[in-house]
Amino acid sequence: MTKYPRLPRHVAIIMDGNGRWAQKRGQPRYAGHKAGVKSVRTSVEQCAKLGIEVLTLFAFSSENWKRPKKEVRMLMELFMVALKKEVKRLNKNNVRLRIIGDRSAFDPALQKKIAESETATAENTGLVLQIAANYGGRWDITQVARQLAERVKAGELESSQITESMIAETLSFADLPDPDLFIRTGGEQRISNFMLWQTAYTELYFADVLWPDFDAEAFEGALASFRQRQRRFGKTGEQIDQETPENTEE
């Protein structure tokens, strides 16, 4: 019997609430980010176990540089430590790591570790784990506009030839499916400049639980909500009912 008859191919998560989790315990915000690593492992393990193809985690937005310098520095240090520690675990679970975002702003040592970690997991064929770091949806669309503008300037392309498909093919992770399910923890209900183009038809799920407390049960709750949704993509519910055979459990 199939426990999950209908699963998202791609899950995207904004891991919100680390700072508030720490403050509730009288600890510095950094302690919350550190505690959140456990929830990252849990989500990766759940996706790998269930056969979900892609998991994208919003680790550090292009706006997060505005946070206190000490917190930013500690986040960068945690990122480096996590890359060093987690690669063996990712390889053991056949997980391929990819980092999306503008990594040019990172320290050269961190850029090197990112590249090494991606290379070390490049041959894995299971779950694709994407970490969005120094990423923003507006940045993603802007870098596409620049690339296409350069092609027009070079005479390789007419502006009238630019299509939605062409833009989509130039965005970050264009080789992977768009997110089916977007999860945000921490109680806030906004997408905060995360994959603006790619989430046009994504199912949104907002959880009150803070990220360090987002365990396997909470993840399954998000999947249960997704299974109850009817994804129409502009069509009517009646059309979808006619096109989609009833889910059968094996």
N, C-alpha and C positions, 0 to 999 in steps of 0.2 A: 504493500500500500504506500502511495506517495504522500508524505506528510504535507508537502507544500505543492499543490497542483499547479499554482501559477506564481511565478517568482519574477521580480525585476531582473533584467540583464545587468543593469548598471545602477548602483546606489551611490548617492552623493550625500555627504554629511558635513554640516557646520557644527563643529565641536564646541558648543558654547557653554559657559558656566564654570569654567575652571577657577577663575578668580573669586567668584562668589562662594564656591565650594570651600576654598581655603579660608576666606574671611569669616565664614560661619564657624570655623574651627579655631579662629584666632591665629591663623597661620599666614605667612606672606603669600601673595598671589602665585609666586613661582611654585609653591608646594602643590597648588591645584593643577598647574600644567604638568608637573611631574606625576601626580596621581592619575591624570588623564591618559597616560601612556597605557595603563592597564586596559582601559576601555577601547583603545585603539587595537590592542592585541585581540580582545574579545570580538570586535567587529570583523577583523580580518579572519579570525578562525571561523566565525559563523558563515561568512561569505564563502570561504574556501570549502567548508563542509557541505554547504547547500548547493554549490555549483553556480553561484552568482559570478558573472564574468568579470565585472569591473567594480571596484570600490574607490571612490574619490573622496579624500578628506581635505577639508579646508583648514590648513595648519597655520598659515600666516598670510594675511591679505596685504595688498599694496598700501592700504591705509593704516596697517598696524605699526608702521614706523613712527606714527605720531604718539604712540604710547610712551610712558616713562623710559628713559634710556636704560636704566638698570633692568627693567623687565624685558626690554628688547634684547639686551645682551644675554640675559639668562635664557631666553627662548632660543637664541642662536646656539648657545652652548648645549642646551637640551637636544636640539635638532642634531647637532654633531654627535653627541653621545648615543642618541637613539639609532642613528645610521650605523655607528660602529657596532652596537650590540645586536641589532635586529636582523642583519643580513643573513646570518647563519640560520635563524629561525625562519626567515622568508624562503631560503633555499630548501630547508627541510620540508616546508609545506608547498613547494612548487609555485611560489608566488613571485611574480615579476614586478619590480619596483620602477615607477616612473615619477619624475618630478616635473610639474608643469608650473610655469610662471617665469618671470624675468629674474634669472639667477645672477645677473651681472652685478647686482647690488650687494651680493653676499661676499664675505671675506674669501680670499683666494683658497684658503685651506678648506673651507666649507664647500666651495665650488668643486674642488678636487675630490672631496669625499662623496659628494653627490654623484659625480661622474663614475667613480669607482664602484659605488653601490649599485648604480644602474647596470653597469657592465657585469658585475658579479651575479646578477639575477636575470640577465637578458635572455638566457636560454630556457628559462622556466616557462611552462606551458599552461599553468593553471590560472588562478585569479590574477588580474592586473590591479595592483595597488598604486593609485595615483595620489601623490601628495601635492596639493596646491600650495606653493610657497612663494611669497611676493607675487601673488596672482590677484588679478581683478578682472571682472567681466568686461569693464570698459577698456582696460589695457588690452585684453585679448582682441576685441573688435578693432581698437585703434591700430594694433600692429598689422591686422589684416588690411585695413584701409591704406596704410603706408605701403605695404607690399604691392597691392593692386595699383596704387597711384604710380609707383615706380615702373610697373609694367606698362601702364598707359604712357608715361613719359618716354619710355624707351621704344615706343611704337610696337610693342608686342601684343597690345590689347587695346580695343576701343572701349571707351567708357560705357557705351550702349550694350556691350557684350557681358558686362558684369551681372551675374545672377545670384540668387540666394544660394544655389548649389556651389557656386564658385567661392562665395564667402565662407560657407560651411566647411569646404574642403581646405581652407587656409587657416582655420582656427586651431587652437591647441587641441590635441588628441582627436584630430579629424578622422583618424583610422578606427576609432572606437564608437560604439553606439552612444547616443545622447542619454543622459540619466533618465531612468523611468521613475525612480523614487528619490525624493529629496527629503532628508531628515535634518531638522535643527533642534538641538537640545537647549535647555536653559530657559524656556518659556517665551523667548522673543519670537515674533512672527513676522519676519522679513528675510529676504534673501541676501542682503548686504553685499551687493556687487559680485555675487558668485555665479559664474557661468550664465550670464544674462541671455546669451543667444541660445545656448544648448538646453536651457530649461523651459523653453517656450511651451512644451506640452508635458512637462514633468509633474507627477503627482506630489503634492506638498504635504509633509507631515511634521507637525510641531509638537514637541514633547516638553513638559514642564521639568522633567528630571534634569539635573545638572550633569554635565558630561562625565565626570569621574564616577557617577553612579549609574551610567548607562550600561547595563549588563546584558547578558544573553536574553533574559526575559523581556527587557525593554526593546531589544532589537526585534524579537519575534512579534511584539505588539505592533511595531511599525509595519512589518511584513503582513500581518493580519489585516491591518487597515488598507494596505495596498491591494490585497486580494479582493476587497469589497468594492473597489472602485471600478467604474466602467469608463474605459479610456476611449473617447469618441473621436478625437483629432478632427473636429469640425463637423462630424456626421451626427445624425440623430441616434438616439438610443435604439430605436426600432431597426435602423440599418445595421448597427453593431450586433444586435441580437440575431439577425438573419445571417450575418457573416461568420459569427463565432460559434463553433460547436460547443455543446456543454462540456465542462471540464469533467473528465472521468479519472477516477483514481485507480491506479494499478496495484 
